[in-house]
Amino acid sequence: VQLQASGGGLVQAGGSLRLSCAASGRTFSYYVMGWFRQAPGKEREFVAAVSRSGGSTGYADSVKGRFTISRDNAQNTVYLQMNSLKPEDTAVYYCAADRSGEYYSGSYYPSRYEYWGQGTQVTVSS
């Protein structure tokens, strides 16, 4: 599967952005999908994940209550709605796909994901 992330940009603190990740292929619904981010000089970190059906989601504590992950299997797209953005949310955001299809606590680790998008820059100014 090929992933194309979009929707990043520059926003003031307290603002919102919606990231999209479009996937190629007809098997999108087979994959657990995740969003990760990487700030300069830091390791890639988990942001959110969603099960194959969209019925189960998980979030990093740092974004819980502010970010929402969702997916539209008919459109082969996963979204990340980001509200109440903070300067510390500044990073390159990556979407990723796990072909195992198994959603569990391991879905929070980058090593679970085989396919990655190219990343989209999110910059939050104070």
C-alpha positions in Angstrom: 0.0 0.0 0.0 1.2 3.5 -0.7 0.3 6.4 1.7 0.1 10.1 0.9 -0.3 12.4 3.8 -1.5 16.0 3.5 -3.1 18.8 5.4 -0.2 20.2 7.4 0.7 23.8 7.7 1.3 26.8 10.0 -1.3 27.6 12.6 -1.4 29.7 15.8 -1.6 28.1 19.2 -5.2 27.1 19.9 -6.0 26.6 16.3 -7.0 23.4 14.4 -5.8 21.4 11.5 -7.1 18.3 9.8 -4.6 15.8 8.4 -5.5 13.3 5.7 -3.8 10.2 4.6 -4.9 8.6 1.3 -4.0 5.0 0.6 -3.7 3.2 -2.6 -5.1 -0.2 -3.3 -8.3 -2.1 -2.5 -7.3 -3.6 0.8 -7.2 -0.4 2.9 -9.8 -1.9 5.3 -7.4 -4.7 6.2 -4.9 -2.4 7.8 -4.6 -0.9 11.3 -3.7 2.7 10.7 -1.7 5.0 12.8 -0.4 8.5 13.1 3.1 9.3 14.4 5.1 12.5 14.6 8.8 13.5 14.8 10.1 16.7 16.0 13.7 17.9 15.3 16.2 16.0 17.4 13.6 13.7 18.8 12.5 10.2 18.1 9.4 9.3 16.2 6.5 9.1 18.7 3.0 7.6 18.6 0.1 10.0 18.2 -3.0 7.9 17.5 -4.2 4.6 16.0 -7.4 3.2 14.7 -8.6 -0.4 14.2 -9.7 -1.8 10.8 -13.3 -0.9 11.3 -12.7 2.4 13.0 -14.5 1.1 16.1 -11.4 1.2 18.4 -9.0 4.1 18.7 -6.1 4.9 20.9 -4.2 8.1 21.7 -1.0 9.3 23.3 -1.6 11.0 26.6 -0.2 14.2 25.2 -3.0 14.5 22.6 -5.9 12.8 24.3 -9.0 15.0 24.3 -7.5 17.3 21.6 -6.9 15.0 18.6 -9.4 12.6 17.0 -8.4 9.8 14.6 -11.0 8.4 12.1 -11.1 6.5 8.9 -13.3 6.2 5.8 -12.7 2.8 4.3 -14.9 3.6 1.3 -12.5 6.5 0.5 -9.3 4.7 1.6 -8.5 7.6 3.9 -7.5 8.1 7.5 -7.8 11.5 9.2 -6.4 13.2 12.2 -8.4 16.1 13.5 -6.2 18.3 15.7 -7.7 20.9 17.9 -6.4 23.2 20.6 -2.9 22.9 19.0 0.1 23.8 21.1 3.6 24.8 20.1 4.9 21.4 21.4 2.7 19.7 18.7 5.1 21.1 16.1 6.5 18.1 14.1 6.4 16.2 10.9 3.4 13.9 11.0 3.4 10.5 9.4 0.6 8.1 8.7 1.4 4.4 8.8 -0.3 1.1 8.0 0.0 -2.2 9.8 -0.9 -5.1 7.6 -1.3 -7.6 10.5 -4.8 -6.0 11.0 -4.5 -6.6 14.7 -5.3 -3.6 16.9 -3.9 -3.8 20.4 -1.5 -2.0 22.7 1.3 -2.9 20.3 -0.3 -0.6 17.7 1.3 2.2 19.6 4.8 1.2 18.5 6.4 2.3 15.1 7.9 -1.1 14.6 4.4 -2.6 14.1 3.9 -0.6 10.9 5.3 -1.8 7.6 4.1 1.1 5.4 4.7 4.8 5.9 3.7 8.0 4.2 6.1 10.8 3.4 5.1 13.0 6.2 3.5 16.4 6.4 4.8 19.4 8.4 2.8 20.9 11.2 4.0 24.1 12.8 2.3 25.7 15.7 3.3 29.2 16.6 2.9 30.7 20.1 
